[in-house]
């Protein structure tokens, strides 16, 4: 509910289970998507964005661009 995603916890879940994880719930900004993208090597396979799109907190084009980025976010 727009509170942000704990990308570290999502990456830990993926590493611990060996499964590809699709994060869902909590995306508050494009920064959340960038943080998840930076961890795709840990098993983050995607993200579901809902309310952030509906409210305009995240623009679809920005989200898509962040998901395609090839750089790491510190």
C-alpha positions as CSV (number, residue, x, y, z in Angstrom):
1,X,0.0,0.0,0.0
2,X,2.6,2.5,-1.2
3,X,4.9,1.9,1.7
4,X,7.9,0.7,-0.4
5,X,9.3,-2.8,-1.0
6,X,12.0,-4.4,1.0
7,X,14.2,-5.5,-1.9
8,X,16.8,-7.1,0.5
9,X,14.1,-9.3,2.0
10,X,12.8,-10.3,-1.5
11,X,16.3,-11.1,-2.6
12,X,16.9,-13.2,0.5
13,X,13.7,-15.1,-0.1
14,X,14.8,-15.9,-3.6
15,X,18.3,-17.0,-2.5
16,X,17.0,-19.1,0.4
17,X,14.5,-20.9,-1.7
18,X,16.3,-21.0,-5.0
19,X,13.1,-19.8,-6.6
20,X,12.5,-16.9,-9.0
21,X,10.5,-14.3,-7.0
22,X,8.0,-11.8,-8.3
23,X,7.7,-9.0,-5.8
24,X,4.2,-7.6,-5.1
25,X,2.6,-5.1,-2.9
26,X,4.1,-1.9,-1.6
27,X,5.7,-0.2,-4.6
28,X,5.7,3.5,-3.7
29,X,8.1,4.9,-6.3
30,X,10.3,4.1,-9.3
31,X,13.1,3.8,-6.8
32,X,11.5,0.6,-5.5
33,X,11.6,-0.9,-9.0
34,X,15.2,0.2,-9.5
35,X,16.2,-1.4,-6.2
36,X,14.5,-4.7,-7.2
37,X,16.1,-4.5,-10.7
38,X,19.5,-4.2,-9.0
39,X,18.9,-7.5,-7.3
40,X,17.7,-9.5,-10.4
41,X,20.9,-11.6,-10.1
42,X,19.6,-12.7,-6.7
43,X,16.5,-14.2,-8.2
44,X,14.1,-11.2,-8.5
45,X,12.2,-12.0,-11.6
46,X,9.6,-9.1,-11.7
47,X,7.4,-6.9,-9.7
48,X,3.6,-6.3,-9.6
49,X,2.6,-2.7,-9.4
50,X,-0.9,-1.7,-8.6
51,X,-2.0,1.2,-6.6
52,X,1.1,3.2,-7.4
53,X,0.1,3.2,-11.0
54,X,-3.5,4.1,-10.2
55,X,-2.6,7.0,-8.0
56,X,0.1,8.3,-10.4
57,X,2.9,7.8,-7.9
58,X,4.6,5.7,-10.6
59,X,4.2,6.4,-14.3
60,X,4.0,3.3,-16.5
61,X,6.8,4.5,-18.9
62,X,9.1,5.2,-15.9
63,X,8.3,1.8,-14.4
64,X,9.1,0.1,-17.7
65,X,12.3,2.0,-18.2
66,X,13.4,1.1,-14.7
67,X,12.7,-2.5,-15.3
68,X,14.8,-2.5,-18.4
69,X,17.8,-0.6,-17.0
70,X,21.1,-2.4,-16.9
71,X,22.7,-0.6,-14.1
72,X,22.9,-1.3,-10.4
73,X,21.4,1.0,-7.7
74,X,23.5,1.3,-4.5
